[in-house]
């Protein structure tokens, strides 16, 4: 499993004597669910960044030690001339070969064990304390930088989950027509004609990383992100940051699986994305019903499911899908980095509905 730098206490600017100031924060390094801490020593670096840039004002080396649950961070003092502009705090793995953190999301071999974190800006004309947010910045092969904000609270709906990273890797492989892609039906979805728009819906989108990544990578794609109202603020923030591919669009619509589905599926769909939505066995019947409804209106749609098995009850999802006449048409797995040089397996499945004729 990969780990994520999280701000337990967001960065704060503390003014001292002689016009100097110090930035402080409290961080942790945890799994996507926050249920385990990184249990090995890792060299980190904290960087004070000028506003929304990559200009490093100051940096400080840190050490995360196995067995710890948190790490205080203090960097400064900041010179008088710098305290009048907003700054940000970025923390990531120390890399002697680069002054900027690079979290590569090209394939599973380039992904770091620990995801870097950027704070919201603070100081200057803004609040002395950063908002309770953390940003991830991923480099996509040939498609620029993917910037995704998460909330720092305990609500897992507004966090990035491991299976989402694997889904982005698989989508990128298919979109770039990589020979290593094992998902040929998925690959064929991205080879549509010049004037055809690829229509995509993501269920349980959370902060929106998978659907937004697709819209950045695939020209002429119309992506609808769906989830409960509570994710609206964070997903809207991420949509504003997206550098969309030519002719592509992304929007958010509220979709409660237990409520009428409205017009989300009004247009014919080519692809339905489902990432890390099988962990809650109680919600699985509703999820499968939504998928059944969507494929009735779009019978040729491919359902791409990425999941990380966390308990045995997730097997119910496959039973429900089979009972609803879905069959697995292709599958693969992505091995993400894990502690002690091990690997964590993320499963990827392509489903299609089996049409019955009477």
C-alpha positions as CSV (number, residue, x, y, z in Angstrom):
1,X,0.0,0.0,0.0
2,X,1.1,3.5,-0.7
3,X,1.2,6.2,2.0
4,X,0.1,9.8,2.1
5,X,1.5,12.8,3.9
6,X,-1.4,14.4,5.8
7,X,-1.6,17.6,7.8
8,X,-2.9,16.8,11.3
9,X,-2.6,20.5,12.0
10,X,-2.5,22.8,8.9
11,X,0.5,25.1,8.4
12,X,0.5,28.3,10.4
13,X,2.6,31.4,10.2
14,X,3.9,32.5,13.6
15,X,5.4,36.0,13.8
16,X,8.5,36.6,15.9
17,X,11.0,39.3,16.6
18,X,12.7,41.6,14.2
19,X,10.1,41.1,11.5
20,X,10.7,37.4,11.1
21,X,8.2,34.6,11.0
22,X,8.2,30.8,11.2
23,X,5.9,28.3,9.5
24,X,4.8,25.3,11.6
25,X,2.6,22.2,11.1
26,X,2.0,18.7,12.3
27,X,2.0,15.9,9.8
28,X,1.4,12.2,9.7
29,X,2.1,9.5,7.0
30,X,-0.8,7.1,6.7
31,X,-2.6,4.8,4.4
32,X,-5.5,6.0,2.3
33,X,-8.0,5.1,5.1
34,X,-5.7,6.5,7.8
35,X,-5.9,3.2,9.6
36,X,-2.1,2.5,9.6
37,X,1.1,4.6,9.8
38,X,4.2,4.2,7.8
39,X,6.4,1.8,9.8
40,X,9.8,2.5,8.3
41,X,12.3,5.4,8.4
42,X,11.9,7.9,5.5
43,X,13.9,11.0,4.7
44,X,11.6,13.9,4.0
45,X,12.1,17.5,3.0
46,X,9.8,20.4,3.8
47,X,9.8,23.3,1.4
48,X,8.3,26.8,1.7
49,X,6.9,27.7,-1.7
50,X,6.1,31.2,-3.0
51,X,2.4,31.4,-3.5
52,X,1.0,29.0,-6.2
53,X,4.4,28.5,-7.9
54,X,7.3,26.0,-7.7
55,X,9.7,28.6,-6.4
56,X,11.3,27.2,-3.2
57,X,12.0,29.9,-0.6
58,X,13.4,27.7,2.1
59,X,13.8,24.0,2.7
60,X,14.5,21.8,5.7
61,X,15.3,18.1,5.9
62,X,13.1,15.9,8.2
63,X,13.1,12.3,9.3
64,X,10.0,10.2,9.7
65,X,10.8,7.4,12.1
66,X,9.2,4.0,12.2
67,X,6.8,3.7,15.1
68,X,5.9,7.4,15.1
69,X,2.3,8.6,14.5
70,X,3.1,12.3,13.9
71,X,5.9,14.6,13.1
72,X,6.1,18.3,14.1
73,X,7.4,20.6,11.3
74,X,8.9,24.0,11.8
75,X,10.7,25.9,9.0
76,X,12.0,29.5,9.0
77,X,12.6,32.2,10.0
78,X,11.3,33.8,6.9
79,X,13.0,37.1,6.0
80,X,11.0,40.3,6.4
81,X,10.6,40.8,2.6
82,X,8.9,37.4,2.2
83,X,6.3,37.4,4.9
84,X,4.1,39.9,3.0
85,X,3.2,37.4,0.3
86,X,1.2,34.2,0.6
87,X,3.3,31.0,0.9
88,X,2.6,27.3,0.9
89,X,4.2,24.3,2.6
90,X,5.2,21.3,0.6
91,X,6.5,18.0,2.1
92,X,7.7,15.0,0.3
93,X,10.4,12.4,-0.1
94,X,13.8,13.9,-0.2
95,X,15.3,13.6,-3.6
96,X,19.0,14.7,-4.1
97,X,18.5,14.8,-7.9
98,X,15.6,17.3,-7.9
99,X,14.5,20.4,-6.0
100,X,10.8,19.8,-6.9
101,X,8.7,16.9,-5.7
102,X,7.8,14.5,-8.6
103,X,5.1,12.0,-7.9
104,X,5.0,10.1,-11.2
105,X,1.7,8.4,-12.1
106,X,2.9,7.0,-15.4
107,X,2.9,3.4,-14.2
108,X,3.1,1.4,-11.0
109,X,7.0,1.3,-11.2
110,X,7.3,5.1,-11.1
111,X,4.8,5.7,-8.2
112,X,6.6,6.6,-4.9
113,X,5.9,4.9,-1.7
114,X,4.9,8.2,0.0
115,X,2.7,10.7,-1.8
116,X,3.9,14.3,-1.4
117,X,1.5,16.9,0.1
118,X,1.1,20.6,-0.6
119,X,-0.8,22.9,1.8
120,X,-3.2,25.6,0.8
121,X,-1.6,29.1,0.7
122,X,-1.3,31.1,3.9
123,X,0.2,34.3,5.2
124,X,0.5,37.6,3.3
125,X,-3.0,38.9,2.4
126,X,-4.5,35.5,3.4
127,X,-5.1,33.9,6.8
128,X,-2.1,33.1,8.9
129,X,-3.4,29.5,9.0
130,X,-3.8,27.4,5.9
131,X,-7.2,25.8,5.1
132,X,-7.7,22.2,6.1
133,X,-6.7,20.9,2.7
134,X,-3.9,19.0,1.1
135,X,-3.0,18.9,-2.6
136,X,-1.5,16.0,-4.5
137,X,0.4,16.8,-7.7
138,X,0.9,13.9,-10.1
139,X,2.9,13.9,-13.4
140,X,1.1,12.2,-16.2
141,X,3.0,10.9,-19.2
142,X,2.4,13.3,-22.1
143,X,-0.5,14.9,-20.3
144,X,1.0,17.4,-17.9
145,X,0.3,17.6,-14.2
146,X,-2.8,16.3,-12.4
147,X,-3.6,18.4,-9.4
148,X,-6.1,17.1,-6.8
149,X,-7.1,18.5,-3.5
150,X,-8.2,16.4,-0.5
151,X,-9.7,17.4,2.8
152,X,-7.6,16.8,5.9
153,X,-10.5,15.6,8.1
154,X,-11.6,12.1,8.8
155,X,-14.2,12.0,6.0
156,X,-12.9,9.3,3.7
157,X,-15.3,10.3,0.9
158,X,-13.1,13.4,0.2
159,X,-9.8,11.5,0.1
160,X,-7.8,9.8,-2.7
161,X,-8.0,6.0,-2.4
162,X,-5.4,3.6,-3.6
163,X,-7.6,2.0,-6.3
164,X,-8.1,5.4,-7.9
165,X,-4.3,5.7,-8.5
166,X,-4.4,2.2,-10.2
167,X,-7.4,3.2,-12.3
168,X,-5.6,6.3,-13.6
169,X,-2.6,4.2,-14.5
170,X,-4.8,1.8,-16.4
171,X,-6.6,4.6,-18.2
172,X,-3.4,6.3,-19.2
173,X,-2.0,3.0,-20.5
174,X,-5.1,2.5,-22.6
175,X,-5.3,6.1,-23.9
176,X,-1.7,6.1,-25.0
177,X,-2.3,2.8,-26.8
178,X,0.5,1.2,-24.7
179,X,1.4,-2.3,-25.9
180,X,1.5,-3.3,-22.2
181,X,-2.2,-2.6,-21.7
182,X,-4.1,-5.8,-21.0
183,X,-7.5,-4.1,-21.3
184,X,-8.2,-4.2,-25.0
185,X,-11.9,-3.4,-24.7
186,X,-11.0,-0.3,-22.6
187,X,-8.4,0.6,-25.2
188,X,-10.9,0.4,-28.0
189,X,-13.1,3.0,-26.3
190,X,-10.5,5.6,-26.7
191,X,-10.0,5.0,-30.4
192,X,-13.3,6.5,-31.5
193,X,-13.7,8.6,-34.6
194,X,-12.6,12.2,-34.9
195,X,-16.1,13.7,-34.4
196,X,-17.4,11.3,-31.8
197,X,-17.5,12.4,-28.1
198,X,-16.6,9.7,-25.5
199,X,-19.3,9.8,-22.8
200,X,-18.2,8.8,-19.4
201,X,-19.8,8.7,-15.9
202,X,-18.0,8.1,-12.7
203,X,-19.9,6.7,-9.7
204,X,-18.8,7.5,-6.2
205,X,-16.3,10.0,-7.6
206,X,-15.1,11.4,-4.3
207,X,-12.6,14.2,-5.0
208,X,-12.8,13.3,-8.7
209,X,-9.3,12.1,-9.5
210,X,-10.2,9.3,-11.9
211,X,-12.7,11.2,-14.0
212,X,-10.7,14.4,-14.1
213,X,-7.6,12.5,-15.1
214,X,-9.5,10.9,-18.0
215,X,-10.7,14.3,-19.1
216,X,-7.2,15.6,-19.1
217,X,-5.8,12.7,-21.1
218,X,-8.5,12.0,-23.6
219,X,-9.6,14.5,-26.2
220,X,-13.4,14.9,-26.9
221,X,-14.5,13.2,-23.7
222,X,-17.6,14.4,-21.8
223,X,-17.1,13.3,-18.1
224,X,-19.8,13.5,-15.5
225,X,-18.6,13.0,-11.9
226,X,-21.3,11.8,-9.5
227,X,-21.5,11.4,-5.7
228,X,-23.3,12.7,-2.7
229,X,-23.7,16.5,-2.1
230,X,-20.9,16.5,0.6
231,X,-18.2,16.2,-2.0
232,X,-19.4,19.2,-4.1
233,X,-16.9,21.7,-2.7
234,X,-13.8,19.6,-3.1
235,X,-14.7,18.2,-6.5
236,X,-15.6,21.6,-7.8
237,X,-12.2,22.9,-6.6
238,X,-10.5,20.1,-8.5
239,X,-12.5,20.6,-11.7
240,X,-11.4,24.3,-11.7
241,X,-7.7,23.2,-11.7
242,X,-8.0,20.7,-14.5
243,X,-6.2,21.2,-17.7
244,X,-8.7,19.5,-20.0
245,X,-7.7,17.8,-23.3
246,X,-9.0,19.4,-26.5
247,X,-12.8,19.3,-26.8
248,X,-13.2,17.6,-23.3
249,X,-15.5,18.7,-20.5
250,X,-16.1,17.6,-16.9
251,X,-19.0,18.4,-14.6
252,X,-20.4,17.2,-11.3
253,X,-23.9,15.9,-10.6
254,X,-25.4,14.7,-7.3
255,X,-26.3,11.0,-7.4
256,X,-27.6,9.1,-4.4
257,X,-27.7,5.4,-5.3
258,X,-30.8,5.0,-3.2
259,X,-32.7,7.8,-5.0
260,X,-34.2,8.2,-8.5
261,X,-31.4,8.6,-10.9
262,X,-32.7,11.6,-12.9
263,X,-31.0,12.6,-16.1
264,X,-27.4,11.4,-15.2
265,X,-27.8,8.6,-17.7
266,X,-29.9,10.4,-20.2
267,X,-27.2,10.3,-22.9
268,X,-25.7,7.1,-24.2
269,X,-22.7,6.1,-22.2
270,X,-19.5,4.6,-23.5
271,X,-17.7,4.1,-20.2
272,X,-18.8,3.9,-16.5
273,X,-16.0,4.3,-13.9
274,X,-16.3,2.7,-10.4
275,X,-13.2,3.1,-8.2
276,X,-13.0,1.7,-4.7
277,X,-16.7,1.6,-4.1
278,X,-17.0,-2.0,-3.0
279,X,-15.7,-1.7,0.5
280,X,-19.2,-1.2,2.1
281,X,-21.2,-4.4,1.6
282,X,-24.4,-2.6,2.6
283,X,-24.3,-0.3,-0.4
284,X,-23.5,-3.0,-3.0
285,X,-27.1,-3.9,-4.0
286,X,-27.8,-0.2,-4.6
287,X,-24.6,0.2,-6.7
288,X,-25.5,-2.8,-8.9
289,X,-29.0,-1.5,-9.4
290,X,-27.5,1.9,-10.6
291,X,-25.2,0.0,-13.0
292,X,-28.2,-2.0,-14.2
293,X,-30.2,1.2,-14.8
294,X,-27.3,2.8,-16.6
295,X,-26.7,-0.1,-19.0
296,X,-30.3,-0.5,-19.8
297,X,-30.0,3.0,-21.4
298,X,-26.5,2.3,-22.7
299,X,-26.4,-1.5,-23.4
300,X,-22.9,-1.4,-24.9
301,X,-21.2,0.6,-22.1
302,X,-18.1,-0.8,-20.5
303,X,-18.1,-0.7,-16.7
304,X,-14.5,-0.3,-15.4
305,X,-14.2,-1.3,-11.7
306,X,-11.0,-0.9,-9.7
307,X,-10.9,-2.2,-6.2
308,X,-8.6,-3.0,-3.4
309,X,-10.0,-6.0,-1.4
310,X,-10.1,-5.0,2.3
311,X,-12.3,-7.8,3.6
312,X,-14.1,-10.9,2.4
313,X,-17.5,-9.4,2.2
314,X,-16.5,-7.6,-1.1
315,X,-17.0,-10.9,-2.9
316,X,-20.7,-10.2,-2.7
317,X,-20.2,-7.6,-5.4
318,X,-19.2,-10.2,-7.9
319,X,-22.2,-12.4,-7.0
320,X,-24.6,-9.4,-7.4
321,X,-23.1,-8.4,-10.7
322,X,-23.5,-12.0,-12.0
323,X,-27.1,-12.2,-10.8
324,X,-27.7,-8.9,-12.6
325,X,-26.4,-10.4,-15.9
326,X,-23.0,-8.6,-15.9
327,X,-20.0,-10.6,-17.0
328,X,-16.3,-9.9,-16.7
329,X,-15.0,-9.3,-20.2
330,X,-11.4,-8.4,-19.2
331,X,-9.3,-8.0,-16.1
332,X,-5.8,-7.1,-14.9
333,X,-4.1,-6.0,-11.7
334,X,-1.8,-3.2,-10.8
335,X,0.9,-3.6,-8.1
336,X,1.4,-0.4,-6.1
337,X,4.4,0.1,-3.9
338,X,4.3,-1.1,-0.3
339,X,6.5,-0.8,2.8
340,X,9.6,-3.0,2.9
341,X,9.8,-3.2,-0.9
342,X,6.7,-5.3,-1.1
343,X,3.7,-4.7,-3.4
344,X,0.0,-4.1,-3.0
345,X,-2.4,-5.6,-5.5
346,X,-5.2,-3.5,-7.0
347,X,-7.7,-5.5,-9.1
348,X,-9.2,-4.0,-12.3
349,X,-12.2,-5.5,-14.0
350,X,-14.1,-4.6,-17.2
351,X,-17.8,-5.6,-17.0
352,X,-20.5,-5.6,-19.7
353,X,-24.1,-6.4,-19.4
354,X,-25.3,-9.6,-21.1
355,X,-28.4,-8.8,-23.2
356,X,-31.2,-11.3,-23.1
357,X,-33.6,-11.6,-26.0
358,X,-37.2,-12.8,-25.6
